[in-house]
Amino acid sequence: MKHSFDTAYFQLEMLISEEEQMLVCRGLLLSIFAASTALAQDIDLQNGHDLYRTYCWQCHGFEATGDGPMAEMLAIRTPDLTRLAAQNDGVFPIEAVARQIDGRAPLLAHGGEMPIFGPALDSDQKVALTMPDGQPMFAGVPLANVIAYLEAIQTE
């Protein structure tokens, strides 16, 4: 792969001047910047709210405080999702939340994977979420929207 790129770059060097090469590089950088901006715009708090109200509220409560009508039927106490950051030294635990929701960290109370409606939050379209350490984590857009909504409703 690297050999192909080197060959293509060498051919490009032979065909165009240094000034034209700079224009190509600027165009590529602008394209990358525009794509990253588009990714950031894909996160939609209202969609995250709507997905939460469709799939999560029955157990976690209408206001995400752990008091949904199904909570009393679960084997474990349903967590207050508005206090996840407060319980993690003030930092919203993006990765832990993603792993819990997408099933990589299964929970017995959810029958294994959560959500049991699984594919509803999966998508081929991915978006980068920024972890507390600045590193990106890619997630399907619906999952990213739910995570962004949960992060937005954190309380002290």
Rosetta constraint file for C-alpha pairs under 8 A:
AtomPair CA 1 CA 5 HARMONIC 6.42 0.50
AtomPair CA 2 CA 6 HARMONIC 6.10 0.50
AtomPair CA 3 CA 7 HARMONIC 6.11 0.50
AtomPair CA 4 CA 8 HARMONIC 6.13 0.50
AtomPair CA 5 CA 9 HARMONIC 6.03 0.50
AtomPair CA 6 CA 10 HARMONIC 6.08 0.50
AtomPair CA 7 CA 11 HARMONIC 6.19 0.50
AtomPair CA 8 CA 12 HARMONIC 6.14 0.50
AtomPair CA 9 CA 13 HARMONIC 6.11 0.50
AtomPair CA 10 CA 14 HARMONIC 6.34 0.50
AtomPair CA 11 CA 15 HARMONIC 6.37 0.50
AtomPair CA 12 CA 16 HARMONIC 6.26 0.50
AtomPair CA 12 CA 21 HARMONIC 7.97 0.50
AtomPair CA 13 CA 17 HARMONIC 7.14 0.50
AtomPair CA 13 CA 18 HARMONIC 7.71 0.50
AtomPair CA 13 CA 21 HARMONIC 7.34 0.50
AtomPair CA 16 CA 20 HARMONIC 5.92 0.50
AtomPair CA 16 CA 21 HARMONIC 6.54 0.50
AtomPair CA 17 CA 21 HARMONIC 6.21 0.50
AtomPair CA 18 CA 22 HARMONIC 6.30 0.50
AtomPair CA 19 CA 23 HARMONIC 6.45 0.50
AtomPair CA 20 CA 24 HARMONIC 6.28 0.50
AtomPair CA 21 CA 25 HARMONIC 6.19 0.50
AtomPair CA 22 CA 26 HARMONIC 6.04 0.50
AtomPair CA 23 CA 27 HARMONIC 6.08 0.50
AtomPair CA 24 CA 28 HARMONIC 6.19 0.50
AtomPair CA 25 CA 29 HARMONIC 6.16 0.50
AtomPair CA 26 CA 30 HARMONIC 6.03 0.50
AtomPair CA 27 CA 31 HARMONIC 6.10 0.50
AtomPair CA 28 CA 32 HARMONIC 6.23 0.50
AtomPair CA 29 CA 33 HARMONIC 6.13 0.50
AtomPair CA 30 CA 34 HARMONIC 6.01 0.50
AtomPair CA 31 CA 35 HARMONIC 6.09 0.50
AtomPair CA 32 CA 36 HARMONIC 6.22 0.50
AtomPair CA 33 CA 37 HARMONIC 6.18 0.50
AtomPair CA 34 CA 38 HARMONIC 6.15 0.50
AtomPair CA 35 CA 39 HARMONIC 6.25 0.50
AtomPair CA 36 CA 40 HARMONIC 6.37 0.50
AtomPair CA 37 CA 41 HARMONIC 6.34 0.50
AtomPair CA 38 CA 42 HARMONIC 6.44 0.50
AtomPair CA 39 CA 43 HARMONIC 7.57 0.50
AtomPair CA 39 CA 127 HARMONIC 5.53 0.50
AtomPair CA 39 CA 128 HARMONIC 6.86 0.50
AtomPair CA 40 CA 127 HARMONIC 7.20 0.50
AtomPair CA 40 CA 128 HARMONIC 7.34 0.50
AtomPair CA 42 CA 127 HARMONIC 7.03 0.50
AtomPair CA 42 CA 141 HARMONIC 6.99 0.50
AtomPair CA 43 CA 127 HARMONIC 7.65 0.50
AtomPair CA 43 CA 141 HARMONIC 6.79 0.50
AtomPair CA 43 CA 144 HARMONIC 6.62 0.50
AtomPair CA 43 CA 145 HARMONIC 5.41 0.50
AtomPair CA 43 CA 148 HARMONIC 7.34 0.50
AtomPair CA 44 CA 48 HARMONIC 6.30 0.50
AtomPair CA 44 CA 145 HARMONIC 5.51 0.50
AtomPair CA 44 CA 148 HARMONIC 7.82 0.50
AtomPair CA 45 CA 49 HARMONIC 6.07 0.50
AtomPair CA 45 CA 145 HARMONIC 5.83 0.50
AtomPair CA 45 CA 146 HARMONIC 7.43 0.50
AtomPair CA 45 CA 148 HARMONIC 6.24 0.50
AtomPair CA 45 CA 149 HARMONIC 5.15 0.50
AtomPair CA 46 CA 50 HARMONIC 6.10 0.50
AtomPair CA 46 CA 149 HARMONIC 7.63 0.50
AtomPair CA 47 CA 51 HARMONIC 6.05 0.50
AtomPair CA 47 CA 142 HARMONIC 7.66 0.50
AtomPair CA 47 CA 145 HARMONIC 6.27 0.50
AtomPair CA 47 CA 146 HARMONIC 7.55 0.50
AtomPair CA 48 CA 52 HARMONIC 6.06 0.50
AtomPair CA 48 CA 142 HARMONIC 6.93 0.50
AtomPair CA 48 CA 143 HARMONIC 7.82 0.50
AtomPair CA 48 CA 144 HARMONIC 7.74 0.50
AtomPair CA 48 CA 145 HARMONIC 4.21 0.50
AtomPair CA 48 CA 146 HARMONIC 3.97 0.50
AtomPair CA 48 CA 147 HARMONIC 7.23 0.50
AtomPair CA 48 CA 148 HARMONIC 6.88 0.50
AtomPair CA 48 CA 149 HARMONIC 5.20 0.50
AtomPair CA 49 CA 53 HARMONIC 6.16 0.50
AtomPair CA 49 CA 145 HARMONIC 7.89 0.50
AtomPair CA 49 CA 146 HARMONIC 6.66 0.50
AtomPair CA 49 CA 149 HARMONIC 5.85 0.50
AtomPair CA 50 CA 54 HARMONIC 6.15 0.50
AtomPair CA 51 CA 55 HARMONIC 6.02 0.50
AtomPair CA 51 CA 56 HARMONIC 7.64 0.50
AtomPair CA 51 CA 142 HARMONIC 7.71 0.50
AtomPair CA 51 CA 146 HARMONIC 6.62 0.50
AtomPair CA 52 CA 56 HARMONIC 4.92 0.50
AtomPair CA 52 CA 57 HARMONIC 6.26 0.50
AtomPair CA 52 CA 146 HARMONIC 6.37 0.50
AtomPair CA 53 CA 57 HARMONIC 5.39 0.50
AtomPair CA 53 CA 62 HARMONIC 6.93 0.50
AtomPair CA 55 CA 117 HARMONIC 7.94 0.50
AtomPair CA 56 CA 60 HARMONIC 5.98 0.50
AtomPair CA 56 CA 61 HARMONIC 7.57 0.50
AtomPair CA 57 CA 61 HARMONIC 4.42 0.50
AtomPair CA 57 CA 62 HARMONIC 4.94 0.50
AtomPair CA 57 CA 63 HARMONIC 7.59 0.50
AtomPair CA 57 CA 64 HARMONIC 6.62 0.50
AtomPair CA 57 CA 68 HARMONIC 5.97 0.50
AtomPair CA 58 CA 62 HARMONIC 7.39 0.50
AtomPair CA 58 CA 68 HARMONIC 4.83 0.50
AtomPair CA 58 CA 69 HARMONIC 5.67 0.50
AtomPair CA 58 CA 70 HARMONIC 5.61 0.50
AtomPair CA 58 CA 71 HARMONIC 7.50 0.50
AtomPair CA 59 CA 66 HARMONIC 6.76 0.50
AtomPair CA 59 CA 67 HARMONIC 6.87 0.50
AtomPair CA 59 CA 68 HARMONIC 4.38 0.50
AtomPair CA 59 CA 69 HARMONIC 6.23 0.50
AtomPair CA 59 CA 70 HARMONIC 4.80 0.50
AtomPair CA 59 CA 71 HARMONIC 4.73 0.50
AtomPair CA 59 CA 78 HARMONIC 6.92 0.50
AtomPair CA 60 CA 64 HARMONIC 5.06 0.50
AtomPair CA 60 CA 65 HARMONIC 6.22 0.50
AtomPair CA 60 CA 66 HARMONIC 4.18 0.50
AtomPair CA 60 CA 67 HARMONIC 5.79 0.50
AtomPair CA 60 CA 68 HARMONIC 4.96 0.50
AtomPair CA 60 CA 71 HARMONIC 6.86 0.50
AtomPair CA 60 CA 78 HARMONIC 6.23 0.50
AtomPair CA 60 CA 79 HARMONIC 7.02 0.50
AtomPair CA 60 CA 80 HARMONIC 7.10 0.50
AtomPair CA 60 CA 81 HARMONIC 7.33 0.50
AtomPair CA 61 CA 65 HARMONIC 5.75 0.50
AtomPair CA 61 CA 66 HARMONIC 5.22 0.50
AtomPair CA 61 CA 67 HARMONIC 4.63 0.50
AtomPair CA 61 CA 68 HARMONIC 3.56 0.50
AtomPair CA 61 CA 69 HARMONIC 7.15 0.50
AtomPair CA 62 CA 67 HARMONIC 7.83 0.50
AtomPair CA 62 CA 68 HARMONIC 6.58 0.50
AtomPair CA 64 CA 80 HARMONIC 6.06 0.50
AtomPair CA 64 CA 81 HARMONIC 5.28 0.50
AtomPair CA 64 CA 82 HARMONIC 6.12 0.50
AtomPair CA 65 CA 79 HARMONIC 7.00 0.50
AtomPair CA 65 CA 80 HARMONIC 4.04 0.50
AtomPair CA 65 CA 81 HARMONIC 5.78 0.50
AtomPair CA 65 CA 82 HARMONIC 6.12 0.50
AtomPair CA 66 CA 71 HARMONIC 7.01 0.50
AtomPair CA 66 CA 77 HARMONIC 7.87 0.50
AtomPair CA 66 CA 78 HARMONIC 4.94 0.50
AtomPair CA 66 CA 79 HARMONIC 5.03 0.50
AtomPair CA 66 CA 80 HARMONIC 4.49 0.50
AtomPair CA 66 CA 81 HARMONIC 6.85 0.50
AtomPair CA 67 CA 71 HARMONIC 6.09 0.50
AtomPair CA 67 CA 78 HARMONIC 7.25 0.50
AtomPair CA 67 CA 80 HARMONIC 7.97 0.50
AtomPair CA 70 CA 74 HARMONIC 7.10 0.50
AtomPair CA 71 CA 77 HARMONIC 7.17 0.50
AtomPair CA 71 CA 78 HARMONIC 5.87 0.50
AtomPair CA 72 CA 77 HARMONIC 7.85 0.50
AtomPair CA 74 CA 78 HARMONIC 7.55 0.50
AtomPair CA 74 CA 109 HARMONIC 5.95 0.50
AtomPair CA 75 CA 109 HARMONIC 5.88 0.50
AtomPair CA 76 CA 109 HARMONIC 6.49 0.50
AtomPair CA 80 CA 84 HARMONIC 7.33 0.50
AtomPair CA 81 CA 150 HARMONIC 6.97 0.50
AtomPair CA 81 CA 154 HARMONIC 7.55 0.50
AtomPair CA 82 CA 150 HARMONIC 7.00 0.50
AtomPair CA 82 CA 153 HARMONIC 5.70 0.50
AtomPair CA 82 CA 154 HARMONIC 4.43 0.50
AtomPair CA 82 CA 155 HARMONIC 5.67 0.50
AtomPair CA 83 CA 87 HARMONIC 6.17 0.50
AtomPair CA 83 CA 154 HARMONIC 5.69 0.50
AtomPair CA 83 CA 155 HARMONIC 5.74 0.50
AtomPair CA 83 CA 156 HARMONIC 6.74 0.50
AtomPair CA 84 CA 88 HARMONIC 6.37 0.50
AtomPair CA 84 CA 92 HARMONIC 6.20 0.50
AtomPair CA 84 CA 93 HARMONIC 7.08 0.50
AtomPair CA 84 CA 154 HARMONIC 6.97 0.50
AtomPair CA 85 CA 89 HARMONIC 6.54 0.50
AtomPair CA 85 CA 90 HARMONIC 4.62 0.50
AtomPair CA 85 CA 91 HARMONIC 4.72 0.50
AtomPair CA 85 CA 92 HARMONIC 4.12 0.50
AtomPair CA 85 CA 93 HARMONIC 6.58 0.50
AtomPair CA 85 CA 151 HARMONIC 7.99 0.50
AtomPair CA 85 CA 154 HARMONIC 6.55 0.50
AtomPair CA 85 CA 155 HARMONIC 7.85 0.50
AtomPair CA 86 CA 90 HARMONIC 4.70 0.50
AtomPair CA 86 CA 91 HARMONIC 7.14 0.50
AtomPair CA 86 CA 92 HARMONIC 7.86 0.50
AtomPair CA 86 CA 154 HARMONIC 7.82 0.50
AtomPair CA 86 CA 155 HARMONIC 7.19 0.50
AtomPair CA 86 CA 156 HARMONIC 5.76 0.50
AtomPair CA 88 CA 92 HARMONIC 6.80 0.50
AtomPair CA 88 CA 93 HARMONIC 6.96 0.50
AtomPair CA 91 CA 132 HARMONIC 7.23 0.50
AtomPair CA 92 CA 132 HARMONIC 7.80 0.50
AtomPair CA 92 CA 151 HARMONIC 6.38 0.50
AtomPair CA 93 CA 97 HARMONIC 6.13 0.50
AtomPair CA 93 CA 132 HARMONIC 7.87 0.50
AtomPair CA 94 CA 98 HARMONIC 6.10 0.50
AtomPair CA 94 CA 131 HARMONIC 6.38 0.50
AtomPair CA 94 CA 132 HARMONIC 7.81 0.50
AtomPair CA 94 CA 147 HARMONIC 7.11 0.50
AtomPair CA 95 CA 99 HARMONIC 6.05 0.50
AtomPair CA 95 CA 131 HARMONIC 7.23 0.50
AtomPair CA 95 CA 137 HARMONIC 7.81 0.50
AtomPair CA 96 CA 100 HARMONIC 6.08 0.50
AtomPair CA 97 CA 101 HARMONIC 6.15 0.50
AtomPair CA 97 CA 147 HARMONIC 7.15 0.50
AtomPair CA 98 CA 102 HARMONIC 5.88 0.50
AtomPair CA 98 CA 143 HARMONIC 7.47 0.50
AtomPair CA 98 CA 147 HARMONIC 7.05 0.50
AtomPair CA 99 CA 103 HARMONIC 5.92 0.50
AtomPair CA 99 CA 104 HARMONIC 4.81 0.50
AtomPair CA 99 CA 105 HARMONIC 5.18 0.50
AtomPair CA 100 CA 104 HARMONIC 6.36 0.50
AtomPair CA 100 CA 105 HARMONIC 4.95 0.50
AtomPair CA 100 CA 106 HARMONIC 6.38 0.50
AtomPair CA 100 CA 107 HARMONIC 7.49 0.50
AtomPair CA 100 CA 114 HARMONIC 6.68 0.50
AtomPair CA 101 CA 105 HARMONIC 7.92 0.50
AtomPair CA 101 CA 113 HARMONIC 7.84 0.50
AtomPair CA 101 CA 114 HARMONIC 5.25 0.50
AtomPair CA 101 CA 115 HARMONIC 6.01 0.50
AtomPair CA 101 CA 143 HARMONIC 7.90 0.50
AtomPair CA 102 CA 113 HARMONIC 7.23 0.50
AtomPair CA 102 CA 114 HARMONIC 6.16 0.50
AtomPair CA 102 CA 115 HARMONIC 6.87 0.50
AtomPair CA 102 CA 118 HARMONIC 7.22 0.50
AtomPair CA 102 CA 121 HARMONIC 7.79 0.50
AtomPair CA 102 CA 143 HARMONIC 7.73 0.50
AtomPair CA 103 CA 112 HARMONIC 7.46 0.50
AtomPair CA 103 CA 113 HARMONIC 4.36 0.50
AtomPair CA 103 CA 114 HARMONIC 5.13 0.50
AtomPair CA 103 CA 115 HARMONIC 7.11 0.50
AtomPair CA 104 CA 113 HARMONIC 7.53 0.50
AtomPair CA 105 CA 113 HARMONIC 7.69 0.50
AtomPair CA 106 CA 110 HARMONIC 7.57 0.50
AtomPair CA 106 CA 112 HARMONIC 5.01 0.50
AtomPair CA 106 CA 113 HARMONIC 4.94 0.50
AtomPair CA 106 CA 114 HARMONIC 6.62 0.50
AtomPair CA 107 CA 111 HARMONIC 6.90 0.50
AtomPair CA 107 CA 112 HARMONIC 5.38 0.50
AtomPair CA 107 CA 113 HARMONIC 6.66 0.50
AtomPair CA 107 CA 114 HARMONIC 7.18 0.50
AtomPair CA 108 CA 112 HARMONIC 5.23 0.50
AtomPair CA 110 CA 114 HARMONIC 5.56 0.50
AtomPair CA 110 CA 115 HARMONIC 7.01 0.50
AtomPair CA 110 CA 116 HARMONIC 6.84 0.50
AtomPair CA 111 CA 116 HARMONIC 7.26 0.50
AtomPair CA 112 CA 116 HARMONIC 7.84 0.50
AtomPair CA 113 CA 118 HARMONIC 7.50 0.50
AtomPair CA 114 CA 118 HARMONIC 6.61 0.50
AtomPair CA 118 CA 122 HARMONIC 7.10 0.50
AtomPair CA 119 CA 123 HARMONIC 7.84 0.50
AtomPair CA 120 CA 142 HARMONIC 7.86 0.50
AtomPair CA 121 CA 140 HARMONIC 7.12 0.50
AtomPair CA 121 CA 141 HARMONIC 7.79 0.50
AtomPair CA 121 CA 142 HARMONIC 4.95 0.50
AtomPair CA 121 CA 143 HARMONIC 5.06 0.50
AtomPair CA 122 CA 140 HARMONIC 5.54 0.50
AtomPair CA 122 CA 141 HARMONIC 7.65 0.50
AtomPair CA 122 CA 142 HARMONIC 6.60 0.50
AtomPair CA 122 CA 143 HARMONIC 6.68 0.50
AtomPair CA 123 CA 140 HARMONIC 4.78 0.50
AtomPair CA 123 CA 141 HARMONIC 6.41 0.50
AtomPair CA 123 CA 142 HARMONIC 6.96 0.50
AtomPair CA 124 CA 140 HARMONIC 6.44 0.50
AtomPair CA 125 CA 140 HARMONIC 5.70 0.50
AtomPair CA 125 CA 141 HARMONIC 6.07 0.50
AtomPair CA 126 CA 138 HARMONIC 6.04 0.50
AtomPair CA 126 CA 139 HARMONIC 5.26 0.50
AtomPair CA 126 CA 140 HARMONIC 4.35 0.50
AtomPair CA 126 CA 141 HARMONIC 5.50 0.50
AtomPair CA 127 CA 138 HARMONIC 5.43 0.50
AtomPair CA 127 CA 139 HARMONIC 5.59 0.50
AtomPair CA 127 CA 140 HARMONIC 6.21 0.50
AtomPair CA 127 CA 141 HARMONIC 5.82 0.50
AtomPair CA 127 CA 144 HARMONIC 7.07 0.50
AtomPair CA 128 CA 136 HARMONIC 5.53 0.50
AtomPair CA 128 CA 137 HARMONIC 5.37 0.50
AtomPair CA 128 CA 138 HARMONIC 4.44 0.50
AtomPair CA 128 CA 139 HARMONIC 6.52 0.50
AtomPair CA 129 CA 136 HARMONIC 5.46 0.50
AtomPair CA 129 CA 137 HARMONIC 5.11 0.50
AtomPair CA 129 CA 138 HARMONIC 6.10 0.50
AtomPair CA 129 CA 139 HARMONIC 7.24 0.50
AtomPair CA 129 CA 144 HARMONIC 7.12 0.50
AtomPair CA 130 CA 134 HARMONIC 5.60 0.50
AtomPair CA 130 CA 135 HARMONIC 5.76 0.50
AtomPair CA 130 CA 136 HARMONIC 4.66 0.50
AtomPair CA 130 CA 137 HARMONIC 6.26 0.50
AtomPair CA 131 CA 135 HARMONIC 5.28 0.50
AtomPair CA 131 CA 136 HARMONIC 5.91 0.50
AtomPair CA 131 CA 137 HARMONIC 6.61 0.50
AtomPair CA 139 CA 143 HARMONIC 6.39 0.50
AtomPair CA 139 CA 144 HARMONIC 5.78 0.50
AtomPair CA 140 CA 144 HARMONIC 6.08 0.50
AtomPair CA 141 CA 145 HARMONIC 6.05 0.50
AtomPair CA 142 CA 146 HARMONIC 6.40 0.50
AtomPair CA 143 CA 147 HARMONIC 6.20 0.50
AtomPair CA 144 CA 148 HARMONIC 6.02 0.50
AtomPair CA 145 CA 149 HARMONIC 6.13 0.50
AtomPair CA 146 CA 150 HARMONIC 6.18 0.50
AtomPair CA 147 CA 151 HARMONIC 6.13 0.50
AtomPair CA 148 CA 152 HARMONIC 6.13 0.50
AtomPair CA 149 CA 153 HARMONIC 6.48 0.50
AtomPair CA 150 CA 154 HARMONIC 6.77 0.50
